[in-house]
Amino acid sequence: MSLQVREADRQFYRDHLEDFLPDVIIDVHTHIWRKEFRVPTYTSTRGPVWPRRVAEENTVEELLDTYAHMFPGKQVTPLIFGWPERDVDLERTNAYTSWAARRHQLPALLVTTPSWSASEVEERVRKGGFIGLKPYVDQAPPHIPAQEITIYDFLPRQQLEVADAHGWLVMLHLPRPARLRDPLNLEHLLEIEATYPNLKLIVAHIGRAYCEEDVGEAFTILRASRQLLFDFSANTNIKVMEQALRTVGPQRIVFGSDLPVVRMRMRRICEDGRYVNLVPPGLYGDLHDDPHMREVSTAEGERLTFFLYEELLAFRRAAEVCGLGSAEIADVFYGNAARLIAMVERR
């Protein structure tokens, strides 16, 4: 189904984003899948449930159509991967991603499960034409409580070793309730960087630091890092973006959207360290049991634009505060990712 773009959305884009964004863009964080890939599961998802309210599927054609509607006048290339939760058939979603990448000449990542051996991962990447891995917290063994999962529970060392040997790109979603500020997450990030220096590790969503309270001492500790990259997909927090830019610099920040999730109409706030998505009434179903979702009045709902536009405006404001020039902005939205992908493809 084609994206519905209102005149207010077009005006928002013209006023805040059109002149800020470069003409060519790489989006390093996008999901594609078909609804028939869903399978029954007896384990509950470890992630939030609200993203599923936006789209029951997102074909590669829908993804490309979204760019045409949301980024008029821009050329956007997505890095694609499947939906990574346990109720999606990994064989089918990875096969579809491989097909879509070849058909449209797009870079792609393999959604993984920790039970795969190094040789199996290597073979799947080779056969599928992938440039790296997309592990996900939901794939950790079901017996491990969500609050106790570590990075190694869903991105085991044998997979890190083969990724390092080939210099692959790895898109990492941090586990644990404390997100980026969790001491064990920070310890493991620095350990992975030191032990596997050839892989290209992107920490998704700025480590899921959606509110300032999610940061803690993370960026003080991560000043020791020399290679970790961060995408700011599905993040609208200006202060968090500022801290990331000042800590690692614009050469280690890459644009990611998290499409189709960021097609949502919303505005995000933080309350007591927890993010809340403010959405139009009735648009996303019954929200009474979702602490991350809240309806606003009809009048306010009519003024809400896309999550993606809110993300991009937040980054623009952070970039302005940090004094980024046009060349640095072009690197965040294109150059950094283009160099990463080229490095992987040359190996």
HELIX and SHEET records of a PDB file:
HELIX    1   1 GLU A    7  PHE A   12  1                                   6    
HELIX    2   2 TYR A   13  LEU A   17  3                                   5    
HELIX    3   3 LYS A   35  PHE A   37  5                                   3    
HELIX    4   4 TRP A   50  ARG A   53  5                                   4    
HELIX    5   5 VAL A   60  MET A   70  1                                  11    
HELIX    6   6 LEU A   90  HIS A  104  1                                  15    
HELIX    7   7 ALA A  118  GLY A  128  1                                  11    
HELIX    8   8 VAL A  137  GLN A  139  5                                   3    
HELIX    9   9 ALA A  146  GLU A  148  5                                   3    
HELIX   10  10 ILE A  151  PHE A  154  1                                   4    
HELIX   11  11 ARG A  157  HIS A  166  1                                  10    
HELIX   12  12 ARG A  179  ARG A  181  5                                   3    
HELIX   13  13 PRO A  183  THR A  195  1                                  13    
HELIX   14  14 HIS A  205  ARG A  208  1                                   4    
HELIX   15  15 GLU A  212  ASP A  214  5                                   3    
HELIX   16  16 ALA A  218  ILE A  221  1                                   4    
HELIX   17  17 LEU A  222  ALA A  224  5                                   3    
HELIX   18  18 ILE A  238  VAL A  248  1                                  11    
HELIX   19  19 PRO A  250  ARG A  252  5                                   3    
HELIX   20  20 VAL A  261  ARG A  263  5                                   3    
HELIX   21  21 THR A  298  ARG A  303  1                                   6    
HELIX   22  22 PHE A  307  VAL A  321  1                                  15    
HELIX   23  23 SER A  326  ALA A  330  1                                   5    
HELIX   24  24 ASP A  331  GLY A  335  3                                   5    
HELIX   25  25 ASN A  336  ARG A  346  1                                  11    
SHEET    1   A 2 VAL A  24  HIS A  31  0                                        
SHEET    2   A 2 GLN A  75  PHE A  81  1                                        
SHEET    1   B 6 LEU A 110  VAL A 111  0                                        
SHEET    2   B 6 GLY A 132  LYS A 134  1                                        
SHEET    3   B 6 LEU A 169  LEU A 172  1                                        
SHEET    4   B 6 LYS A 200  VAL A 203  1                                        
SHEET    5   B 6 LEU A 229  ASP A 231  1                                        
SHEET    6   B 6 ILE A 253  VAL A 254  1                                        
SHEET    1   C 3 ARG A 267  GLU A 271  0                                        
SHEET    2   C 3 ARG A 274  VAL A 279 -1                                        
SHEET    3   C 3 MET A 293  GLU A 295  1                                        
END                                                                             
